[in-house]
Amino acid sequence: MVLESQEQLTIPEEAAIDKTVTENHVTQPNVSEVTRDAAARDLPAFFYTAMEQVARDEGFTAGQYTIETEDGSSKGDGFIGELFRAYLKEGDRREAFLCKIPPLNEARRQQFGTMEIFEREVLMYSKFLPLMFAYQEEKGVGRGDGFFCTPKCYHAHYDGQSAEAIIVMEDLRLNHYRMFNKDKPVDFEHARLTMEQLGRYNAVSLAMKHDRPEQFEQFKMQDPMKEMMGPDNPFIVMLQKTARDAMETLEPHESRERNKMQKLLDGMLTDVDRYANFELAEPYAVLGHGDCWINNMMYRYKNGTPEHIVLLDWQVARYCSPILDLAYFIFCCTDEEFRRRHYDEMMSIYYHSLATLLEKLGHNPQEVFPRTAFLRQLRQYGRFGLMLAVFLVPMLCTRNEDLPDMNATAEMFRDTDNVDIAIYTKHTNQSAYRKRMSAVIRDTVRYGYI
């Protein structure tokens, strides 16, 4: 979710431990002081079971390889999961994998319903994304023209009864991918790549809905927000608090914008319900990403220019209007100057990308998702970007080292439903926040979204 920056790891080179694996058992390591990060806690048994399966699939010899791990959790990492690097080593061969598991801290697991969210991401990696890839390949669409920009997943497992969940992926950094600095607004080339791939991703959903309606029916996952409808829900309370803070970034003379924000605040519960009701977006609803901000993307560069993007963190994927991901990204990850110069161009890039892939998949864009319908959806759902911005922008304007320790914060709120947003924003750069947040409000008013 938006609190996460899981794929942005700081992994000390010395923090490695060995786990010797045989066909029938795992031998626990000898722990030294040097292995303080990964060895300070016992990783769950299902992690080793998963890595044994990966080892078999990747051709390692049973009883002849070892598993090493490096801890990647650091201050400011998210509530939803923990990420670390694992190595399989046999002789001169050493392969690296990125592993994602629910938080080992029980308070973190309970507060944000992490098992349900992991179930959703496991479904995405093990079922829905492979179905989308296979559909495109059967239609003759190659990787250069379609949507395939996700990490390679080696293993995905979920068991709700035993509270087990793990996703084992490729380590993209070994293939020269890296994250964009969240502290900076996204520039044109990064935004262009993102909008192109979102267009392609949505095109596959729309085409599959028409070609394989029975198969696509299982893609209609409910929005996690549907469980957050009550006025006393902690997430809603946090949104309302951050919306009030956002209003205070406006200048005294900006009375129109202030009045519009007050109406947004007054109707927030109704809006949340509307975003979660996919029937209102039909016949144009798609399987959305759900958490489309800059820390959930990695880019590969050529001569300093991004040439490829990979989308990460599919934990809140849901069936919804395609505009939700677009509005989330454009209002949270770009600044006022960028939007003034490129907003219309970004929307055109998205729609052209969607229409081009729809045609390759054998469909007429003007029948499946006409441009006029796209523009109507923008007006209907564009304010979603503002709702997410009031929550996310304060953290975008906070240095990673100033974000709270998530385990300690979860323990602090263990016995209360009132999660104080001030814990996350007390070190926010107020000057940067006021500039960026007030611009989002002005732009959503200017575009007629509120």
VOPAGU-2260 file (C-alpha; in pm, 1 decimal, decimal comma):
REM VOPAGU-2260
SITE   aa  ch    i         X         Y         Z
SITE  MET   A    0       0,0       0,0       0,0
SITE  VAL   A    1     101,0     361,5       0,9
SITE  LEU   A    2     288,4     323,5     326,3
SITE  GLU   A    3     529,3      86,7     162,2
SITE  SER   A    4     866,4     136,8       3,0
SITE  GLN   A    5     950,0    -230,9      21,3
SITE  GLU   A    6    1152,3    -277,5    -292,6
SITE  GLN   A    7    1388,6       2,7    -193,9
SITE  LEU   A    8    1625,5    -200,1      17,9
SITE  THR   A    9    1939,4    -117,5     207,4
SITE  ILE   A   10    2124,0    -445,6     234,2
SITE  PRO   A   11    2457,1    -459,1     416,9
SITE  GLU   A   12    2707,6    -679,3     242,5
SITE  GLU   A   13    2816,3    -846,1     565,0
SITE  ALA   A   14    2465,4    -942,6     676,2
SITE  ALA   A   15    2464,8   -1295,0     531,3
SITE  ILE   A   16    2388,7   -1626,5     702,1
SITE  ASP   A   17    2396,1   -1984,7     575,8
SITE  LYS   A   18    2111,5   -2234,8     604,1
SITE  THR   A   19    2219,0   -2581,3     489,4
SITE  VAL   A   20    1931,8   -2753,4     312,8
SITE  THR   A   21    1886,9   -3126,5     262,6
SITE  GLU   A   22    1592,9   -3308,7     107,5
SITE  ASN   A   23    1432,1   -3374,7     445,0
SITE  HIS   A   24    1533,0   -3100,8     684,1
SITE  VAL   A   25    1689,6   -2759,2     733,2
SITE  THR   A   26    1995,8   -2726,8     953,8
SITE  GLN   A   27    1986,1   -2407,2    1158,2
SITE  PRO   A   28    2288,5   -2180,0    1123,2
SITE  ASN   A   29    2557,7   -2085,3    1364,5
SITE  VAL   A   30    2484,0   -1719,1    1436,6
SITE  SER   A   31    2768,9   -1474,6    1481,4
SITE  GLU   A   32    2760,3   -1111,6    1587,2
SITE  VAL   A   33    2822,6   -1004,3    1228,4
SITE  THR   A   34    2489,1   -1152,8    1110,7
SITE  ARG   A   35    2287,3    -925,5    1334,8
SITE  ASP   A   36    2021,2    -813,6    1081,9
SITE  ALA   A   37    1897,9   -1136,0     924,9
SITE  ALA   A   38    2002,0   -1370,1    1201,9
SITE  ALA   A   39    1858,4   -1169,4    1488,4
SITE  ARG   A   40    1522,6   -1336,1    1415,5
SITE  ASP   A   41    1425,7   -1679,8    1289,3
SITE  LEU   A   42    1274,1   -1677,8     945,0
SITE  PRO   A   43     959,7   -1893,0     925,6
SITE  ALA   A   44     978,7   -2252,8     812,4
SITE  PHE   A   45     761,4   -2182,9     507,7
SITE  PHE   A   46    1039,3   -1957,7     372,0
SITE  TYR   A   47    1277,6   -2254,7     355,9
SITE  THR   A   48    1006,7   -2477,3     207,7
SITE  ALA   A   49     953,1   -2217,5     -64,8
SITE  MET   A   50    1324,7   -2184,9    -136,6
SITE  GLU   A   51    1358,5   -2564,1    -159,0
SITE  GLN   A   52    1088,8   -2558,8    -426,5
SITE  VAL   A   53    1265,1   -2277,0    -612,4
SITE  ALA   A   54    1592,5   -2470,4    -588,4
SITE  ARG   A   55    1431,5   -2777,7    -744,9
SITE  ASP   A   56    1271,1   -2570,6   -1018,6
SITE  GLU   A   57    1599,9   -2394,2   -1096,1
SITE  GLY   A   58    1803,1   -2714,6   -1119,0
SITE  PHE   A   59    1997,2   -2710,3    -792,1
SITE  THR   A   60    2107,5   -3047,5    -654,8
SITE  ALA   A   61    1924,9   -3162,3    -341,5
SITE  GLY   A   62    2157,9   -3170,5     -41,8
SITE  GLN   A   63    2434,1   -2986,0    -230,0
SITE  TYR   A   64    2327,8   -2622,9    -201,7
SITE  THR   A   65    2297,9   -2366,0      73,6
SITE  ILE   A   66    2057,4   -2080,5     134,2
SITE  GLU   A   67    2190,0   -1744,0     243,8
SITE  THR   A   68    1977,5   -1444,6     338,2
SITE  GLU   A   69    2033,3   -1072,9     373,2
SITE  ASP   A   70    1788,3    -863,6     567,0
SITE  GLY   A   71    1646,1    -562,7     386,8
SITE  SER   A   72    1399,2    -416,1     630,8
SITE  SER   A   73    1486,2     -67,0     744,3
SITE  LYS   A   74    1332,6     231,8     915,1
SITE  GLY   A   75    1030,6     354,7     726,7
SITE  ASP   A   76     950,7      25,3     552,9
SITE  GLY   A   77     583,6     -58,6     522,1
SITE  PHE   A   78     327,6    -229,6     738,9
SITE  ILE   A   79     222,8    -474,5     472,0
SITE  GLY   A   80     530,4    -693,4     435,6
SITE  GLU   A   81     900,9    -749,2     475,1
SITE  LEU   A   82    1142,9    -787,8     189,0
SITE  PHE   A   83    1484,8    -949,7     187,4
SITE  ARG   A   84    1729,1   -1107,4     -52,9
SITE  ALA   A   85    1793,1   -1481,3     -57,9
SITE  TYR   A   86    2074,0   -1667,0    -234,2
SITE  LEU   A   87    2091,4   -2025,4    -354,1
SITE  LYS   A   88    2452,8   -2137,8    -373,8
SITE  GLU   A   89    2599,7   -2461,1    -511,6
SITE  GLY   A   90    2967,1   -2474,6    -600,2
SITE  ASP   A   91    3049,8   -2174,7    -818,7
SITE  ARG   A   92    2682,9   -2104,8    -890,5
SITE  ARG   A   93    2509,5   -1835,6    -682,3
SITE  GLU   A   94    2161,7   -1709,9    -771,8
SITE  ALA   A   95    1986,4   -1416,7    -602,5
SITE  PHE   A   96    1612,5   -1385,9    -534,3
SITE  LEU   A   97    1393,4   -1125,3    -369,7
SITE  CYS   A   98    1156,4   -1265,7    -106,6
SITE  LYS   A   99     848,2   -1099,5      37,1
SITE  ILE   A  100     669,2   -1226,6     348,2
SITE  PRO   A  101     412,4   -1082,2     591,4
SITE  PRO   A  102     557,5    -879,2     881,8
SITE  LEU   A  103     715,7   -1089,1    1153,7
SITE  ASN   A  104     590,3    -829,8    1403,2
SITE  GLU   A  105     243,7    -945,5    1512,2
SITE  ALA   A  106     112,3    -593,1    1571,0
SITE  ARG   A  107     192,6    -499,7    1211,4
SITE  ARG   A  108      26,0    -815,8    1082,6
SITE  GLN   A  109    -297,1    -748,7    1269,6
SITE  GLN   A  110    -343,8    -376,9    1215,7
SITE  PHE   A  111    -346,0    -372,9     837,4
SITE  GLY   A  112    -496,7    -712,0     750,5
SITE  THR   A  113    -176,1    -825,2     586,3
SITE  MET   A  114    -278,4   -1184,8     518,5
SITE  GLU   A  115    -578,0   -1080,6     309,1
SITE  ILE   A  116    -358,7    -838,7     115,4
SITE  PHE   A  117     -93,4   -1106,8      56,2
SITE  GLU   A  118    -363,7   -1341,0     -70,7
SITE  ARG   A  119    -450,1   -1079,7    -332,6
SITE  GLU   A  120     -89,0   -1033,9    -448,2
SITE  VAL   A  121     -26,9   -1409,5    -461,0
SITE  LEU   A  122    -334,1   -1440,6    -685,2
SITE  MET   A  123    -197,1   -1170,2    -911,5
SITE  TYR   A  124     145,8   -1331,4    -951,7
SITE  SER   A  125      31,7   -1694,3    -965,2
SITE  LYS   A  126    -287,9   -1662,8   -1168,8
SITE  PHE   A  127    -410,5   -1333,9   -1310,9
SITE  LEU   A  128     -89,9   -1188,4   -1455,3
SITE  PRO   A  129      10,5   -1522,3   -1617,6
SITE  LEU   A  130    -336,9   -1543,4   -1774,8
SITE  MET   A  131    -296,7   -1191,0   -1914,4
SITE  PHE   A  132      48,9   -1275,4   -2052,1
SITE  ALA   A  133     -71,1   -1600,9   -2211,6
SITE  TYR   A  134    -371,4   -1425,8   -2369,2
SITE  GLN   A  135    -147,2   -1168,4   -2538,9
SITE  GLU   A  136      93,5   -1435,6   -2662,7
SITE  GLU   A  137    -195,0   -1637,5   -2809,4
SITE  LYS   A  138    -302,5   -1321,9   -2992,6
SITE  GLY   A  139      48,1   -1285,9   -3135,4
SITE  VAL   A  140     142,9    -982,3   -2925,1
SITE  GLY   A  141     509,4    -982,8   -2823,8
SITE  ARG   A  142     681,6    -826,1   -2525,3
SITE  GLY   A  143     773,7    -516,7   -2719,6
SITE  ASP   A  144     410,9    -435,7   -2800,0
SITE  GLY   A  145     210,4    -570,7   -2504,5
SITE  PHE   A  146     198,4    -554,6   -2128,5
SITE  PHE   A  147     458,1    -776,5   -1960,6
SITE  CYS   A  148     631,5    -529,8   -1729,1
SITE  THR   A  149     623,1    -717,0   -1397,3
SITE  PRO   A  150     902,1    -890,9   -1205,6
SITE  LYS   A  151     957,8   -1257,4   -1284,2
SITE  CYS   A  152     791,1   -1457,5   -1008,6
SITE  TYR   A  153     956,5   -1786,8    -916,2
SITE  HIS   A  154     717,5   -1891,1    -640,4
SITE  ALA   A  155     400,2   -1753,9    -481,0
SITE  HIS   A  156     228,8   -1926,0    -188,3
SITE  TYR   A  157     -58,8   -1834,5      41,7
SITE  ASP   A  158    -226,0   -2036,6     317,5
SITE  GLY   A  159    -467,0   -1841,9     531,8
SITE  GLN   A  160    -520,2   -2115,8     790,2
SITE  SER   A  161    -151,2   -2144,4     875,4
SITE  ALA   A  162     -87,8   -1771,0     816,7
SITE  GLU   A  163     177,0   -1849,8     554,5
SITE  ALA   A  164     249,3   -1626,7     256,6
SITE  ILE   A  165     558,2   -1573,2      45,5
SITE  ILE   A  166     645,2   -1436,5    -297,8
SITE  VAL   A  167     986,9   -1511,4    -448,4
SITE  MET   A  168    1082,3   -1278,7    -734,0
SITE  GLU   A  169    1378,9   -1181,2    -944,0
SITE  ASP   A  170    1608,2    -915,9    -799,4
SITE  LEU   A  171    1562,6    -643,1   -1058,4
SITE  ARG   A  172    1865,1    -447,3    -942,5
SITE  LEU   A  173    2087,5    -721,6   -1079,6
SITE  ASN   A  174    1940,2    -638,8   -1422,1
SITE  HIS   A  175    2024,2    -269,5   -1378,9
SITE  TYR   A  176    1680,8    -150,1   -1266,9
SITE  ARG   A  177    1657,8     115,4   -1001,0
SITE  MET   A  178    1397,7     330,8    -832,6
SITE  PHE   A  179    1327,8     695,3    -899,9
SITE  ASN   A  180    1393,0     923,4    -602,7
SITE  LYS   A  181    1053,4     968,3    -436,9
SITE  ASP   A  182    1159,1    1310,0    -303,6
SITE  LYS   A  183    1153,9    1454,1    -656,3
SITE  PRO   A  184     855,1    1503,6    -887,9
SITE  VAL   A  185     859,5    1264,3   -1182,8
SITE  ASP   A  186     990,8    1402,5   -1510,8
SITE  PHE   A  187     855,1    1359,2   -1863,4
SITE  GLU   A  188    1032,7    1038,8   -1971,1
SITE  HIS   A  189     951,0     849,8   -1649,5
SITE  ALA   A  190     588,5     962,5   -1669,4
SITE  ARG   A  191     564,7     874,4   -2038,8
SITE  LEU   A  192     680,6     517,3   -1979,0
SITE  THR   A  193     436,8     480,3   -1690,3
SITE  MET   A  194     137,4     608,3   -1885,6
SITE  GLU   A  195     222,1     388,9   -2184,6
SITE  GLN   A  196     231,8      74,1   -1973,1
SITE  LEU   A  197     -85,3     160,7   -1783,4
SITE  GLY   A  198    -256,9     201,6   -2119,8
SITE  ARG   A  199    -136,8    -139,8   -2230,4
SITE  TYR   A  200    -231,0    -301,8   -1900,2
SITE  ASN   A  201    -584,1    -165,0   -1921,5
SITE  ALA   A  202    -615,2    -265,6   -2287,2
SITE  VAL   A  203    -555,8    -632,1   -2198,3
SITE  SER   A  204    -835,5    -621,0   -1939,5
SITE  LEU   A  205   -1080,4    -463,4   -2181,9
SITE  ALA   A  206    -996,5    -711,8   -2458,3
SITE  MET   A  207   -1020,0   -1015,1   -2229,3
SITE  LYS   A  208   -1358,2    -897,2   -2100,5
SITE  HIS   A  209   -1489,8    -920,7   -2455,5
SITE  ASP   A  210   -1304,4   -1232,6   -2572,1
SITE  ARG   A  211   -1310,6   -1443,0   -2254,3
SITE  PRO   A  212   -1588,5   -1311,2   -2029,4
SITE  GLU   A  213   -1623,4   -1627,9   -1822,4
SITE  GLN   A  214   -1248,6   -1644,9   -1752,3
SITE  PHE   A  215   -1230,6   -1272,5   -1683,9
SITE  GLU   A  216   -1511,8   -1289,0   -1429,2
SITE  GLN   A  217   -1264,2   -1410,3   -1165,5
SITE  PHE   A  218   -1060,3   -1090,4   -1216,7
SITE  LYS   A  219   -1336,6    -881,2   -1059,3
SITE  MET   A  220   -1176,7    -848,0    -717,6
SITE  GLN   A  221   -1345,1    -610,8    -475,2
SITE  ASP   A  222   -1170,7    -288,6    -379,3
SITE  PRO   A  223   -1006,2    -325,6     -33,7
SITE  MET   A  224   -1152,6      17,3      47,0
SITE  LYS   A  225   -1497,1    -143,3      56,5
SITE  GLU   A  226   -1411,5    -269,4     403,1
SITE  MET   A  227   -1315,4      83,3     513,3
SITE  MET   A  228   -1652,7     250,1     474,5
SITE  GLY   A  229   -1737,3     326,7     835,1
SITE  PRO   A  230   -1688,3     686,5     954,0
SITE  ASP   A  231   -1480,7     561,5    1249,2
SITE  ASN   A  232   -1248,6     340,7    1044,1
SITE  PRO   A  233    -883,9     443,7    1114,8
SITE  PHE   A  234    -804,2     483,7     745,3
SITE  ILE   A  235   -1102,4     711,6     686,2
SITE  VAL   A  236   -1014,9     912,4     998,2
SITE  MET   A  237    -658,5     953,6     867,0
SITE  LEU   A  238    -785,1    1063,8     525,3
SITE  GLN   A  239   -1013,2    1322,9     681,5
SITE  LYS   A  240    -732,5    1454,8     901,3
SITE  THR   A  241    -490,4    1484,9     610,0
SITE  ALA   A  242    -760,1    1650,2     395,8
SITE  ARG   A  243    -804,6    1917,6     663,6
SITE  ASP   A  244    -428,2    1965,4     675,4
SITE  ALA   A  245    -424,6    1995,9     295,2
SITE  MET   A  246    -682,7    2276,0     308,6
SITE  GLU   A  247    -444,7    2476,8     526,3
SITE  THR   A  248    -181,9    2479,0     249,4
SITE  LEU   A  249    -403,5    2714,5      47,2
SITE  GLU   A  250    -352,0    3089,0      53,9
SITE  PRO   A  251    -618,3    3305,8     224,8
SITE  HIS   A  252    -742,5    3442,3    -107,7
SITE  GLU   A  253    -801,5    3094,3    -252,6
SITE  SER   A  254   -1157,6    3078,9    -120,7
SITE  ARG   A  255   -1291,3    2886,5    -421,9
SITE  GLU   A  256   -1037,5    2608,5    -374,2
SITE  ARG   A  257   -1102,1    2603,0       1,3
SITE  ASN   A  258   -1477,5    2567,0     -52,6
SITE  LYS   A  259   -1422,1    2285,8    -301,3
SITE  MET   A  260   -1195,6    2105,6     -52,4
SITE  GLN   A  261   -1458,3    2138,2     218,4
SITE  LYS   A  262   -1715,5    1977,1     -10,5
SITE  LEU   A  263   -1465,4    1698,6     -86,0
SITE  LEU   A  264   -1416,1    1644,1     286,2
SITE  ASP   A  265   -1791,1    1644,4     354,4
SITE  GLY   A  266   -1851,6    1387,0      81,1
SITE  MET   A  267   -1547,4    1167,5     140,8
SITE  LEU   A  268   -1740,2     860,9     258,9
SITE  THR   A  269   -1968,5     882,8     -43,8
SITE  ASP   A  270   -1666,0     914,7    -272,9
SITE  VAL   A  271   -1490,2     614,7    -119,2
SITE  ASP   A  272   -1804,1     409,5    -171,3
SITE  ARG   A  273   -1823,6     528,9    -532,8
SITE  TYR   A  274   -1462,2     436,5    -608,6
SITE  ALA   A  275   -1520,3      87,9    -470,0
SITE  ASN   A  276   -1840,0      30,1    -671,1
SITE  PHE   A  277   -1702,6     -97,9   -1000,9
SITE  GLU   A  278   -2050,2    -123,1   -1151,5
SITE  LEU   A  279   -2053,4     256,1   -1179,1
SITE  ALA   A  280   -1746,6     233,9   -1406,4
SITE  GLU   A  281   -1891,3     -28,7   -1639,6
SITE  PRO   A  282   -1858,5    -119,6   -1917,9
SITE  TYR   A  283   -1507,0      24,3   -1887,0
SITE  ALA   A  284   -1390,5    -119,7   -1553,5
SITE  VAL   A  285   -1055,2    -302,0   -1561,4
SITE  LEU   A  286    -825,3    -494,3   -1330,9
SITE  GLY   A  287    -632,3    -203,2   -1180,4
SITE  HIS   A  288    -292,5    -197,3   -1014,1
SITE  GLY   A  289    -425,1     -17,9    -708,2
SITE  ASP   A  290    -108,1     137,1    -564,5
SITE  CYS   A  291      29,8     332,0    -856,6
SITE  TRP   A  292     293,8     560,9    -706,1
SITE  ILE   A  293     662,0     602,3    -779,3
SITE  ASN   A  294     798,8     365,3    -512,4
SITE  ASN   A  295     612,4      80,2    -676,7
SITE  MET   A  296     802,0     118,8   -1003,9
SITE  MET   A  297    1157,6      46,9   -1114,4
SITE  TYR   A  298    1325,6     173,4   -1429,7
SITE  ARG   A  299    1611,0      54,9   -1650,3
SITE  TYR   A  300    1816,7     325,8   -1818,7
SITE  LYS   A  301    2015,3     374,6   -2136,9
SITE  ASN   A  302    2247,9     673,3   -2156,1
SITE  GLY   A  303    2070,6     824,1   -1856,2
SITE  THR   A  304    1720,7     796,6   -2008,6
SITE  PRO   A  305    1465,6     542,9   -1879,5
SITE  GLU   A  306    1390,6     284,9   -2145,9
SITE  HIS   A  307    1188,8      24,7   -1954,1
SITE  ILE   A  308     962,8      13,9   -1648,2
SITE  VAL   A  309     853,1    -266,4   -1415,7
SITE  LEU   A  310     544,5    -234,0   -1193,1
SITE  LEU   A  311     577,8    -372,0    -839,8
SITE  ASP   A  312     351,9    -437,1    -539,3
SITE  TRP   A  313      23,0    -579,5    -666,5
SITE  GLN   A  314    -122,8    -613,7    -317,6
SITE  VAL   A  315    -425,3    -389,3    -365,3
SITE  ALA   A  316    -508,7    -477,4    -726,0
SITE  ARG   A  317    -883,4    -452,9    -779,4
SITE  TYR   A  318   -1155,2    -423,6   -1040,6
SITE  CYS   A  319   -1230,9     -54,3   -1091,4
SITE  SER   A  320   -1227,3     242,6   -1325,3
SITE  PRO   A  321    -898,7     271,8   -1518,9
SITE  ILE   A  322    -883,2     636,3   -1410,6
SITE  LEU   A  323    -799,6     549,1   -1049,2
SITE  ASP   A  324    -443,3     444,4   -1132,9
SITE  LEU   A  325    -392,4     736,3   -1371,0
SITE  ALA   A  326    -517,5     997,1   -1123,8
SITE  TYR   A  327    -320,9     842,9    -838,5
SITE  PHE   A  328       3,9     858,5   -1034,8
SITE  ILE   A  329     -34,4    1195,6   -1204,1
SITE  PHE   A  330    -145,8    1392,7    -897,3
SITE  CYS   A  331      78,2    1224,1    -640,2
SITE  CYS   A  332     398,4    1183,6    -839,6
SITE  THR   A  333     421,2    1493,7   -1060,5
SITE  ASP   A  334     423,7    1863,6    -972,6
SITE  GLU   A  335     226,5    2168,5   -1082,9
SITE  GLU   A  336     471,5    2277,0   -1351,4
SITE  PHE   A  337     476,0    1931,0   -1508,3
SITE  ARG   A  338      96,8    1910,1   -1516,1
SITE  ARG   A  339      61,9    2256,2   -1668,3
SITE  ARG   A  340     298,6    2157,4   -1948,3
SITE  HIS   A  341     216,1    1790,3   -2000,9
SITE  TYR   A  342    -114,5    1686,3   -1840,9
SITE  ASP   A  343    -313,5    1668,4   -2163,4
SITE  GLU   A  344     -19,3    1505,3   -2338,5
SITE  MET   A  345       2,4    1236,5   -2069,4
SITE  MET   A  346    -366,7    1156,2   -2109,3
SITE  SER   A  347    -316,9    1132,1   -2486,2
SITE  ILE   A  348     -13,7     903,9   -2444,4
SITE  TYR   A  349    -218,3     676,6   -2217,8
SITE  TYR   A  350    -515,9     658,1   -2451,4
SITE  HIS   A  351    -304,8     610,0   -2766,0
SITE  SER   A  352    -117,6     325,0   -2597,7
SITE  LEU   A  353    -443,7     161,8   -2489,5
SITE  ALA   A  354    -603,0     201,1   -2832,8
SITE  THR   A  355    -295,0      68,5   -3016,0
SITE  LEU   A  356    -283,9    -252,6   -2810,9
SITE  LEU   A  357    -660,1    -300,2   -2834,2
SITE  GLU   A  358    -624,3    -300,5   -3212,3
SITE  LYS   A  359    -339,9    -553,3   -3196,6
SITE  LEU   A  360    -566,2    -771,0   -2981,1
SITE  GLY   A  361    -836,8    -755,0   -3248,9
SITE  HIS   A  362   -1069,4    -487,2   -3110,2
SITE  ASN   A  363   -1193,7    -147,5   -3224,1
SITE  PRO   A  364   -1103,1     108,9   -2953,8
SITE  GLN   A  365   -1399,3     328,0   -3049,5
SITE  GLU   A  366   -1629,7      40,2   -2962,5
SITE  VAL   A  367   -1450,4     -98,5   -2655,4
SITE  PHE   A  368   -1341,6     228,1   -2490,0
SITE  PRO   A  369   -1413,0     541,1   -2697,2
SITE  ARG   A  370   -1210,1     851,8   -2624,8
SITE  THR   A  371   -1529,6    1032,0   -2524,9
SITE  ALA   A  372   -1594,5     764,0   -2261,9
SITE  PHE   A  373   -1238,5     801,5   -2138,8
SITE  LEU   A  374   -1286,9    1176,6   -2093,6
SITE  ARG   A  375   -1614,1    1117,9   -1906,6
SITE  GLN   A  376   -1438,9     873,8   -1675,1
SITE  LEU   A  377   -1170,0    1133,7   -1611,0
SITE  ARG   A  378   -1430,0    1383,8   -1497,1
SITE  GLN   A  379   -1606,2    1120,7   -1288,2
SITE  TYR   A  380   -1300,6     975,2   -1113,2
SITE  GLY   A  381   -1025,2    1236,9   -1143,9
SITE  ARG   A  382   -1070,3    1357,0    -785,0
SITE  PHE   A  383    -945,1    1018,4    -663,1
SITE  GLY   A  384    -593,1    1150,9    -721,9
SITE  LEU   A  385    -655,1    1432,9    -475,8
SITE  MET   A  386    -791,3    1196,8    -211,3
SITE  LEU   A  387    -475,0     987,3    -230,5
SITE  ALA   A  388    -250,8    1293,7    -251,4
SITE  VAL   A  389    -369,6    1435,4      81,7
SITE  PHE   A  390    -248,1    1111,4     240,5
SITE  LEU   A  391      66,8    1046,3      38,0
SITE  VAL   A  392     220,2    1386,7     -35,6
SITE  PRO   A  393     323,2    1449,3     329,1
SITE  MET   A  394     527,9    1127,8     319,0
SITE  LEU   A  395     670,6    1211,8     -22,9
SITE  CYS   A  396     801,9    1528,8     139,1
SITE  THR   A  397     966,3    1337,1     424,9
SITE  ARG   A  398    1313,9    1189,0     397,0
SITE  ASN   A  399    1329,2     810,2     437,2
SITE  GLU   A  400    1555,0     842,5     739,4
SITE  ASP   A  401    1292,6    1060,5     908,7
SITE  LEU   A  402    1005,1     815,8     861,7
SITE  PRO   A  403     903,9     621,0    1174,3
SITE  ASP   A  404    1014,5     270,5    1259,9
SITE  MET   A  405     714,0      62,3    1158,9
SITE  ASN   A  406     752,4    -209,8    1421,7
SITE  ALA   A  407     773,6      46,7    1700,6
SITE  THR   A  408     479,6     242,3    1558,4
SITE  ALA   A  409     264,0     -68,4    1529,4
SITE  GLU   A  410     339,8    -159,7    1890,0
SITE  MET   A  411     244,7     193,7    1994,3
SITE  PHE   A  412     -97,6     156,0    1834,9
SITE  ARG   A  413    -151,3    -210,5    1926,9
SITE  ASP   A  414    -426,5    -137,2    2178,2
SITE  THR   A  415    -607,8     141,7    1994,6
SITE  ASP   A  416    -788,5     190,6    1666,2
SITE  ASN   A  417    -677,3     552,8    1648,3
SITE  VAL   A  418    -363,2     562,4    1435,2
SITE  ASP   A  419    -228,4     916,8    1457,4
SITE  ILE   A  420    -116,9    1040,5    1114,6
SITE  ALA   A  421     109,2    1292,0    1289,5
SITE  ILE   A  422     345,4    1004,7    1366,5
SITE  TYR   A  423     416,9     978,7     993,5
SITE  THR   A  424     426,5    1347,3     909,0
SITE  LYS   A  425     597,2    1520,4    1199,5
SITE  HIS   A  426     926,3    1542,1    1006,3
SITE  THR   A  427     767,0    1649,9     678,0
SITE  ASN   A  428     942,3    1931,3     491,4
SITE  GLN   A  429     662,5    2183,2     537,2
SITE  SER   A  430     772,7    2419,3     260,7
SITE  ALA   A  431     784,2    2140,8       2,3
SITE  TYR   A  432     456,4    1995,5     131,0
SITE  ARG   A  433     265,7    2324,7     113,0
SITE  LYS   A  434     387,1    2393,3    -240,3
SITE  ARG   A  435     311,8    2046,9    -373,6
SITE  MET   A  436     -17,1    1990,0    -189,9
SITE  SER   A  437    -173,5    2325,7    -271,2
SITE  ALA   A  438     -85,3    2270,2    -638,0
SITE  VAL   A  439    -274,4    1939,1    -643,6
SITE  ILE   A  440    -582,5    2113,1    -504,9
SITE  ARG   A  441    -561,4    2397,2    -757,1
SITE  ASP   A  442    -517,1    2157,4   -1047,5
SITE  THR   A  443    -808,9    1930,1    -956,1
SITE  VAL   A  444   -1026,3    2241,5    -933,2
SITE  ARG   A  445    -894,3    2372,3   -1266,4
SITE  TYR   A  446    -965,4    2040,9   -1442,4
SITE  GLY   A  447   -1317,6    2036,5   -1298,2
SITE  TYR   A  448   -1267,1    1723,0   -1088,7
SITE  ILE   A  449   -1389,5    1883,6    -766,0
